Amino acid sequence: MALTSLDIDRIANLARLELSVSESERMLTQLNGFFDIVEKMRAVDTGDLTPLAHPVAAIQEIALRLRDDVASEPNQREANQRSAPAVERGLFLVPKVIG
């Protein structure tokens, strides 16, 4: 996937950025370089590899020190929602933003 100068102009417009011609050319080069790296990474066949739980596991055996998944804080939903302008069935109600 290669971007064009028109793509850079559109992205800059959407981000409300004002880029000079040299900045636009530099961004085009940098973004296309990034996409080139991504394409090279996608080309590597990793189907036979087992995902690592930790990067160090590639060179030595490691035991992760994970704590038990238990609730450690009391449920204070009602107290936290007292100041909310609108709540229904334990959920915050907010105005509709997208029509």
C-alpha positions as a printed Julia matrix, in Angstrom:
99×3 Matrix{Float64}:
   0.0     0.0    0.0
   1.61    3.23  -1.11
   0.26    6.64  -0.31
   0.25    9.54  -2.75
   0.63   13.25  -2.15
  -3.17   13.53  -2.43
  -3.5    11.08   0.48
  -1.14   13.2    2.57
  -3.13   16.33   1.75
  -6.37   14.6    2.75
  -4.87   13.29   6.02
  -3.48   16.74   6.83
  -6.87   18.29   6.14
  -8.66   15.77   8.37
  -6.12   16.4   11.15
  -6.45   20.14  10.62
  -2.72   20.43   9.89
  -1.18   22.97   7.6
   1.83   21.33   5.92
   4.32   23.03   3.66
   5.32   21.28   0.45
   8.57   20.03   2.01
   6.75   18.77   5.12
   4.19   17.02   2.95
   6.93   15.31   0.93
   8.74   14.27   4.12
   5.51   12.83   5.57
   4.88   10.94   2.34
   8.36    9.4    2.47
   8.1     8.51   6.16
   4.6     7.0    5.95
   5.42    4.98   2.84
   8.59    3.76   4.59
   6.48    2.66   7.54
   4.06    0.79   5.26
   7.01   -0.89   3.51
   8.22   -2.23   6.88
   4.72   -3.49   7.71
   4.48   -5.28   4.36
   7.87   -6.97   4.96
   6.68   -8.12   8.39
   3.43   -9.46   6.93
   5.38  -11.47   4.34
   7.08  -13.56   7.05
   5.35  -16.92   7.57
   4.66  -17.24  11.3
   2.07  -20.01  11.03
   4.28  -22.64  12.69
   5.31  -20.45  15.61
   3.8   -20.57  19.08
   3.11  -17.13  20.53
   5.25  -16.14  23.5
   3.69  -15.09  26.79
   6.8   -13.0   27.48
   9.74  -11.99  25.23
  12.28  -13.54  27.63
  10.58  -16.92  27.11
  12.38  -17.11  23.75
  15.75  -17.55  25.52
  14.93  -19.09  28.9
  12.13  -20.72  30.89
  10.06  -18.11  32.7
   7.24  -18.31  35.23
   4.91  -15.34  35.14
   3.99  -13.92  38.52
   0.3   -13.28  38.02
  -2.05  -12.5   40.86
  -5.41  -14.16  41.23
  -8.22  -12.43  39.37
 -10.39  -11.44  42.32
 -12.33   -8.26  43.1
 -10.37   -6.28  45.65
 -12.49   -3.12  45.8
 -16.04   -2.86  47.13
 -18.85   -2.12  44.68
 -19.55    1.62  45.0
 -21.59    2.06  41.84
 -24.51    3.83  43.53
 -22.23    6.25  45.38
 -20.26    6.99  42.21
 -23.42    7.63  40.18
 -25.11    9.95  42.69
 -23.73   13.06  41.0
 -24.55   11.88  37.46
 -27.26   13.87  35.69
 -28.98   10.72  34.42
 -28.68    7.03  35.33
 -30.79    4.07  34.27
 -30.4     0.48  35.54
 -26.89    1.21  36.81
 -25.67    2.81  33.57
 -24.76    6.44  32.89
 -27.09    8.03  30.33
 -25.47   10.46  27.9
 -26.92   12.58  25.11
 -27.0    11.04  21.65
 -23.99   12.29  19.69
 -24.3    10.48  16.36
 -27.59   10.74  14.51
